[in-house]
């Protein structure tokens, strides 16, 4: 985020910074889209993946709108506090998930 705020003026360096940032933001997508594979059968996997992907895309669409609304009505402190609370909620949800594998070392 620091490199995006202080982005270079040269187009090639800016392109490299944006590519690397997009790469790191996309790292979680593979786990996000593959997680339903271990929970459902082969017949309903496409539906489960589409539901998971749709919910993720809705979150990606609605979050900037919600953060913009919060920023319009409050200040940056409330924005970062709400993002921190959202991160804590997501961490708690992920920490309570049961993996579908019986023995993860097999």
C-alpha positions as protocol buffer text, in pm:
chain_id: "A"
residue {
  index: 1
  type: UNK
  ca { x: 0 y: 0 z: 0 }
}
residue {
  index: 2
  type: UNK
  ca { x: 291 y: 231 z: 75 }
}
residue {
  index: 3
  type: UNK
  ca { x: 428 y: 180 z: -275 }
}
residue {
  index: 4
  type: UNK
  ca { x: 91 y: 266 z: -427 }
}
residue {
  index: 5
  type: UNK
  ca { x: 61 y: 586 z: -225 }
}
residue {
  index: 6
  type: UNK
  ca { x: 413 y: 687 z: -325 }
}
residue {
  index: 7
  type: UNK
  ca { x: 384 y: 547 z: -678 }
}
residue {
  index: 8
  type: UNK
  ca { x: 664 y: 614 z: -923 }
}
residue {
  index: 9
  type: UNK
  ca { x: 616 y: 862 z: -1208 }
}
residue {
  index: 10
  type: UNK
  ca { x: 775 y: 635 z: -1468 }
}
residue {
  index: 11
  type: UNK
  ca { x: 506 y: 426 z: -1646 }
}
residue {
  index: 12
  type: UNK
  ca { x: 712 y: 105 z: -1652 }
}
residue {
  index: 13
  type: UNK
  ca { x: 780 y: 113 z: -1276 }
}
residue {
  index: 14
  type: UNK
  ca { x: 416 y: 203 z: -1207 }
}
residue {
  index: 15
  type: UNK
  ca { x: 303 y: -92 z: -1417 }
}
residue {
  index: 16
  type: UNK
  ca { x: 534 y: -326 z: -1223 }
}
residue {
  index: 17
  type: UNK
  ca { x: 405 y: -192 z: -888 }
}
residue {
  index: 18
  type: UNK
  ca { x: 42 y: -237 z: -999 }
}
residue {
  index: 19
  type: UNK
  ca { x: 113 y: -588 z: -1131 }
}
residue {
  index: 20
  type: UNK
  ca { x: 280 y: -697 z: -807 }
}
residue {
  index: 21
  type: UNK
  ca { x: 0 y: -545 z: -598 }
}
residue {
  index: 22
  type: UNK
  ca { x: -264 y: -724 z: -806 }
}
residue {
  index: 23
  type: UNK
  ca { x: -70 y: -1049 z: -774 }
}
residue {
  index: 24
  type: UNK
  ca { x: -65 y: -1029 z: -395 }
}
residue {
  index: 25
  type: UNK
  ca { x: -432 y: -932 z: -380 }
}
residue {
  index: 26
  type: UNK
  ca { x: -522 y: -1233 z: -595 }
}
residue {
  index: 27
  type: UNK
  ca { x: -332 y: -1492 z: -390 }
}
residue {
  index: 28
  type: UNK
  ca { x: -633 y: -1574 z: -175 }
}
residue {
  index: 29
  type: UNK
  ca { x: -866 y: -1634 z: -470 }
}
residue {
  index: 30
  type: UNK
  ca { x: -741 y: -1987 z: -535 }
}
residue {
  index: 31
  type: UNK
  ca { x: -829 y: -2100 z: -184 }
}
residue {
  index: 32
  type: UNK
  ca { x: -1152 y: -1906 z: -202 }
}
residue {
  index: 33
  type: UNK
  ca { x: -1265 y: -2080 z: -519 }
}
residue {
  index: 34
  type: UNK
  ca { x: -1132 y: -2427 z: -441 }
}
residue {
  index: 35
  type: UNK
  ca { x: -1269 y: -2460 z: -86 }
}
residue {
  index: 36
  type: UNK
  ca { x: -1613 y: -2593 z: -194 }
}
residue {
  index: 37
  type: UNK
  ca { x: -1441 y: -2879 z: -379 }
}
residue {
  index: 38
  type: UNK
  ca { x: -1384 y: -3072 z: -57 }
}
residue {
  index: 39
  type: UNK
  ca { x: -1734 y: -3009 z: 75 }
}
residue {
  index: 40
  type: UNK
  ca { x: -1958 y: -3118 z: -211 }
}
residue {
  index: 41
  type: UNK
  ca { x: -1988 y: -3393 z: -469 }
}
residue {
  index: 42
  type: UNK
  ca { x: -1868 y: -3368 z: -826 }
}
residue {
  index: 43
  type: UNK
  ca { x: -2223 y: -3313 z: -953 }
}
residue {
  index: 44
  type: UNK
  ca { x: -2296 y: -3002 z: -746 }
}
residue {
  index: 45
  type: UNK
  ca { x: -1945 y: -2857 z: -746 }
}
residue {
  index: 46
  type: UNK
  ca { x: -2016 y: -2604 z: -1026 }
}
residue {
  index: 47
  type: UNK
  ca { x: -2316 y: -2468 z: -835 }
}
residue {
  index: 48
  type: UNK
  ca { x: -2121 y: -2448 z: -509 }
}
residue {
  index: 49
  type: UNK
  ca { x: -1834 y: -2268 z: -682 }
}
residue {
  index: 50
  type: UNK
  ca { x: -2071 y: -2024 z: -850 }
}
residue {
  index: 51
  type: UNK
  ca { x: -2240 y: -1942 z: -519 }
}
residue {
  index: 52
  type: UNK
  ca { x: -1904 y: -1891 z: -348 }
}
residue {
  index: 53
  type: UNK
  ca { x: -1774 y: -1679 z: -634 }
}
residue {
  index: 54
  type: UNK
  ca { x: -2095 y: -1472 z: -650 }
}
residue {
  index: 55
  type: UNK
  ca { x: -2081 y: -1394 z: -280 }
}
residue {
  index: 56
  type: UNK
  ca { x: -1715 y: -1295 z: -309 }
}
residue {
  index: 57
  type: UNK
  ca { x: -1786 y: -1071 z: -606 }
}
residue {
  index: 58
  type: UNK
  ca { x: -2077 y: -906 z: -422 }
}
residue {
  index: 59
  type: UNK
  ca { x: -1844 y: -836 z: -132 }
}
residue {
  index: 60
  type: UNK
  ca { x: -1590 y: -685 z: -369 }
}
residue {
  index: 61
  type: UNK
  ca { x: -1863 y: -467 z: -518 }
}
residue {
  index: 62
  type: UNK
  ca { x: -2039 y: -360 z: -197 }
}
residue {
  index: 63
  type: UNK
  ca { x: -1736 y: -292 z: 24 }
}
residue {
  index: 64
  type: UNK
  ca { x: -1613 y: 21 z: -162 }
}
residue {
  index: 65
  type: UNK
  ca { x: -1969 y: 155 z: -166 }
}
residue {
  index: 66
  type: UNK
  ca { x: -2013 y: 95 z: 206 }
}
residue {
  index: 67
  type: UNK
  ca { x: -1672 y: 241 z: 289 }
}
residue {
  index: 68
  type: UNK
  ca { x: -1749 y: 545 z: 72 }
}
residue {
  index: 69
  type: UNK
  ca { x: -2078 y: 594 z: 256 }
}
residue {
  index: 70
  type: UNK
  ca { x: -1903 y: 567 z: 593 }
}
residue {
  index: 71
  type: UNK
  ca { x: -1639 y: 816 z: 480 }
}
residue {
  index: 72
  type: UNK
  ca { x: -1906 y: 1061 z: 360 }
}
residue {
  index: 73
  type: UNK
  ca { x: -2087 y: 1051 z: 693 }
}
residue {
  index: 74
  type: UNK
  ca { x: -1794 y: 1011 z: 934 }
}
residue {
  index: 75
  type: UNK
  ca { x: -1413 y: 1027 z: 904 }
}
residue {
  index: 76
  type: UNK
  ca { x: -1113 y: 807 z: 823 }
}
residue {
  index: 77
  type: UNK
  ca { x: -1088 y: 680 z: 1182 }
}
residue {
  index: 78
  type: UNK
  ca { x: -1432 y: 520 z: 1152 }
}
residue {
  index: 79
  type: UNK
  ca { x: -1341 y: 377 z: 811 }
}
residue {
  index: 80
  type: UNK
  ca { x: -1028 y: 205 z: 942 }
}
residue {
  index: 81
  type: UNK
  ca { x: -1207 y: 91 z: 1258 }
}
residue {
  index: 82
  type: UNK
  ca { x: -1484 y: -67 z: 1051 }
}
residue {
  index: 83
  type: UNK
  ca { x: -1228 y: -239 z: 828 }
}
residue {
  index: 84
  type: UNK
  ca { x: -1043 y: -370 z: 1134 }
}
residue {
  index: 85
  type: UNK
  ca { x: -1369 y: -503 z: 1282 }
}
residue {
  index: 86
  type: UNK
  ca { x: -1449 y: -669 z: 948 }
}
residue {
  index: 87
  type: UNK
  ca { x: -1104 y: -831 z: 943 }
}
residue {
  index: 88
  type: UNK
  ca { x: -1151 y: -963 z: 1296 }
}
residue {
  index: 89
  type: UNK
  ca { x: -1493 y: -1106 z: 1207 }
}
residue {
  index: 90
  type: UNK
  ca { x: -1350 y: -1276 z: 898 }
}
residue {
  index: 91
  type: UNK
  ca { x: -1059 y: -1414 z: 1098 }
}
residue {
  index: 92
  type: UNK
  ca { x: -1299 y: -1560 z: 1356 }
}
residue {
  index: 93
  type: UNK
  ca { x: -1509 y: -1719 z: 1083 }
}
residue {
  index: 94
  type: UNK
  ca { x: -1207 y: -1870 z: 909 }
}
residue {
  index: 95
  type: UNK
  ca { x: -1063 y: -1991 z: 1241 }
}
residue {
  index: 96
  type: UNK
  ca { x: -1383 y: -2182 z: 1320 }
}
residue {
  index: 97
  type: UNK
  ca { x: -1411 y: -2362 z: 984 }
}
residue {
  index: 98
  type: UNK
  ca { x: -1371 y: -2738 z: 989 }
}
residue {
  index: 99
  type: UNK
  ca { x: -1157 y: -2871 z: 708 }
}
residue {
  index: 100
  type: UNK
  ca { x: -1326 y: -3151 z: 512 }
}
residue {
  index: 101
  type: UNK
  ca { x: -1009 y: -3365 z: 515 }
}
residue {
  index: 102
  type: UNK
  ca { x: -993 y: -3631 z: 787 }
}
residue {
  index: 103
  type: UNK
  ca { x: -615 y: -3643 z: 808 }
}
residue {
  index: 104
  type: UNK
  ca { x: -444 y: -3335 z: 659 }
}
residue {
  index: 105
  type: UNK
  ca { x: -108 y: -3515 z: 629 }
}
residue {
  index: 106
  type: UNK
  ca { x: -240 y: -3786 z: 397 }
}
